[in-house]
């Protein structure tokens, strides 16, 4: 039975009413794309102002952050920061976004989503940090204040989502592949090696090293953040009924139903 189902799922979707489909797909895609972009803009406002359930996220204030770096190939290495403030997260810009039909027999409303976005600058300030990183057998350690800049971090995201029409209009993320990168990294640590000259040298070194690490471990970072995007994204989408954002006529179009024409008695 499973073999039969798998075979059917692999079959191409039958081209019925191609001319009509080509007329309808573009408007429908534009509708959904605009809705998702509106949701993203609402997210920007939510990050700045917060809500009853969600705190302000820009600036993001954290009492303590501890990162064990073994997963990035830096064994016995860690970074700890207290009284951390991150600003700029809500200033994201979207370079590319698309919502394209990718149907199967079993999932006729499946769509492919492409997102390419970046943040101009993220500022990270910590009143105190504790650093111990082993690089090529050399230990970098320090304790003091930290002022960091992440310049143009970029997210490239490819997702498969399913559009649901039962009990409202919903989106569900089926899979995601996320890639991140950055243009530059500026380090402003104090207290490295307890030596001012070496402190400046290490700040310059980290400015070169961090972007290279992000690029080198791109696949490992993707494997970590991609499932998180599916989990967190679906948690957010579970509470959104896209139908609430659409006029009735547009809902019937998305469902593939004929729109009732106004008649005069």
Secondary structure, 3 states (H helix, E strand, C coil): CHHHHHHHHHCCCCCCCHHHHHHHHHHHHHHHHHHHHHHHHHHHHHHHHCCCCCCCCCCEEEEEEEEECHHHCCCCCEEEEEEEEEECHHHEEEEEEEEEECCCCCCCCEEEEEEEEEEEEEEEEEEEEEEEEEECCEEEEEEEEEEEEEEEEEEEEEEEEEEECCCCCEEEEEEEEEEEECCEEEEEECCECCCHHHHHHHHHHHHHHHHHHHHHCHHHHHHHHHHHHHHHHHHHHCCCCHHHHCCHHHHHHHCCCCCCCCCCC
